[in-house]
Structure formats: structure tokens, C-alpha cells
Amino acid sequence: MLGLRYYRRNPLKQERMAKFINMTCFSGSVGGFVGCMGPFGFYVRSKPKKSLKPPTAGQLATRAKMALVGGYLKPLKEMVYLGFAASYKVKSKTAAMNMAVAHAMHNAIGGTYPDLSIKPEQIVLSRGKVPKLWKPQVQLQGKQLHVTWRPLANFCSFADDCVYVLGYNVKAKTVAVREAVREAASVTIDLEAEPPGSTVHLYVCVSNRESKLFSNSQYLGEF
């Protein structure tokens, strides 16, 4: 009978191995290189090396902005994936998020490092040529937000366009999403579950019936 030998591996010394996609592509690190699948295909880059130099003031400011934007957009990521990937025909969720982050980095940050803040009205969750809501209005009645709009914007809009209304509680990192069709001309978001004193930011995105084309998102205010 053959004896079986068992080797105990030290989990602290385990290395991540590359995942081979096919004979010419891999994902992960091999030696000093990293293989990546991007929106435009496969590419290889050098493995980044840790710098021994202390970060500059500019680098610290950029890192702080990235963290601020990333934290704000993370709860909204599912909408970003739809709203950017569809209209710009990118296959990667990472690429879609990168586009939203890039816009926010250039347009949605106020203040001077280290006192930075997000400008919610400048955040964009979707981009595209689908007509936006025409003359949207919001009324807060008790703990309900009633959003209304004119049913048709122009000849490029359709009655069955899908309307996504998002109520975003930044402090709690929660997002309430309601859907309707354009011809319904109204939708209600229930804020009963929100703690007293909460602030909710309201965004709207509109897509065609297949959710493959989107409008530019709209910011409807803070409530």
C-alpha cells in the first residue's frame, strides 16, 4: 500500500497565482508583470513597486479626493454600472465606475485639502442621449417624497422609457430606488425607514425600455 504524505502550508506565505484565461491571456501577477482585461482587450503592465519616498502634498490631496469620491459613489455603484456602461458600451464595471469617478474628481469636489466636501448636485450617475425628465418637481409630505414630471419631453422620448428615482442617505450609506415608466408621470419614495433628522439626496436617471441607452442623470435636491 502506498503511503500518503500531507504537507502543511503556512497560510502567511501563500502567494496569489495568476489565472490563465487562455494560452495568451492571464489575469493576475506573473513575475514582475500583471495581466489585466480592460474595456479594450488584454494588456500587460509592470508590477508597481512601493515607493520609499514620503507622499507629496499633491499626492495626499489626490488620495483624499479619491477616497471621498469613492466613498460617495460606492452605494450608488449599481446605477453607475448601468448608467455609464450601457451608454458608452464599456463591458467592464470598473471602467464604468472610473468614468463616474473621473467626472466627480474634476467637477464635484469643493473646498481645499484637507477640508474637502462633495457637491451632490455635480455627481453624475448616468450619461447618454435619452431625453431627461421634463420639468420634474418634488414634494415632501410627511415621510414621503412625491416626484412628478411632464410625461413626454420631445419626439425622441417614449411612453415606456424607464425612470429610476434614487433617494440617497449619504450618512447611512443607504439608497432607496423606485422605478416607473415615463407616461406614469409620478413616483413616490417612502422615507419611513430613515432615522429622524436624516438628509436624502434625490437623483433621477432615465433609460429606454431595454435599459441599454440612458439620459444624463438629474439631481433633484436635498430633503
N, C-alpha and C positions, 0 to 999 in steps of 0.2 A: 504494500500500500504506500502510495506517495504521501510524504508529509507536506502539510501546508504551512507556509510561513506568513506571518502577519507583520507588517511594518507599521509602526506608529508614526504618524506625521505630525510635525509641530505646526499647529494652525497659524502661529505667528510668522512662520517662514514661507507660507504658501504664496505663490505668485499668480497673478491673473494671467491666463493664457489667451492668446488670440483666437478668435473664432473665424475659421475659414469659410467664406461664403461660396467660393468655387476655386478653381485652380489658379486664378489670377487675382482674386479679391479676398481680403480678410478684414475683420473688424477687431480692433484692439492693438496691443503693442507687440512688436517683434524686434528684439534687439534695441536699437536706437531709433526705431521708426514706429509710427502709429498709422494704422489704416482706418479710413473713415468713409462712410457712404453719405454723400451730401446730396443736395437737390439736383445737382448736375452730373452725378455719377460718382465713381470711386476715385479717391486720391490718397496719396501718402504724404505725410509730413514728418519732420523730425520730432522726436520726443522732447517736450520742453524741459529745460533744466532750471532748477531752483536757483534764483539769484541770491548772492550773499550780500548784495548792496541793500541798504535800507530804502524803502519806498520814498519817492519824492512827494512833495505836497500835491502835485498834479495827479500822481498815481493814486494817492489816498482819496482825493476828491472824486476821481473817476470810479474807484471801487465803491465809495459811499453812494454815488448816484446809481450804479448798477444794482446794489443791494436794495436801495429804496424802490427803484422801478420794478425789480424782480419780485419784491415782496408785495407790491400793489397789484401786479398783474397775475400772480400765481393763482389766486382763487377764481380768476376770470379766464383761465387758460383754455377751457373747452370752447368758449366762444371765440377766443383768438384763433384757435386751430381752425375752426370753421370759417371765420370771417376773413382771414388772410390767406389760408391755404387754397381755398376754393377760387377766389378771385384772381390770385396770382399764379395758380397752377403749380404750386410747390407741393411736393409729395411728403416732405418732412415736417413733422410737428415742430421740431427745433427751428427750422427755417422760418416757419410762420411766426413763432414766438420772437425770433430775432428781429423780424421786421417791425413788430409792435414795440419791442424794447427800443430799437433804434429811433423810431419816431418819438417815443416818450423821452429818451435821453436828450434829444435836440429841442423838444418843444414843451415838455410837461413838468419840468423841474424849476422850482422857484427858490430864491434865497442864495446865499453864498456859503460854501463849505466852512465849518461843519453844520451850519444851520440851514439845512435843505428841507424842502417840502414838495409834495406832489400837487400839481394843478389838475384836479379831476376833470375839468372841462376840456383839457387838451389831450386827454387819453383817447386813443383810437383803438377800437376793438374789431373793426371790420373795414374793408376798403373795396370799392367797386362802383359800377355804373348803374346798379339798380336804383330807381328813384327812392329817396328818403321819404319818411312820413311827412305829409303836408300839414303844416300848422298844428303840430301836436300841443296839447295842453294837459296840465296835471293838476289835480285837486286832491288835497289830503283831507279825508273825512274820518275822524277818529283814528283808527289804526289801519286804514285802507287808503291806498294810493290809486286813484282813478285816472287812467291815461286815455285821452280821446284824440282823434285826428280826423281830417277830411279823408274820405275813402280813396279817392283817386288823385294822383299827382299830375300825370300827363299821359300821353298816348303810349309811353314806354312802360307804364305800370299796369299790373293786373290784379283783379279782384282776389285771386288766390295766392298772392305773394305772402310769404310767411313773415310775421312780425315777432321779433324776440324782444321782450322788455325785461331788463335786469335791474333788480334793486340790490345794491352792493353796500353792505355794512363793513367798512374798512377795518374798524376796531375789532370786530368779532370774526373777521375773515369769512363771512358767510355771504352767499349770493342766492337771492330768490329769483327764479326765472319763470316767466309766463309767456305763452305763445298764443297768437291769434292770427287770423288772416286779415289782409288789408281791408276787405269790404266790411269786416265786423266793426271797424271804426272805434273800438274801445277795448280795454283790458284792465283788470283790477289786480293789484298786488296786495296781499294780506300781510300786514306787519305785526300781527298779534304776537308772534313768537319773539319779536325783537325786544330786548331789555329796555326799560324806561330810560329816556334820555339819549337813545341811540340816534346816530346820523346815518341816513341812507342816501347813496348817490344813485341816480337813475340814468340808465343808458338804454338806447334802442338801436337794434340792427334789423335790417330788412333783407330778405333773400327771395329769390324766385322759388317756384314750387319744388324744385329738385334740390334746393339748398346748395347749388353749385355756383351761383352768382350772388354777390352781396352789394348792399349800399355802403356808403361811408356811414359809420356809426354816428349817432347823435347823443349829446349829453343834455338831459332834460332838467338837471338841477339837483340841489341838495335838500333833503327833507328830514 
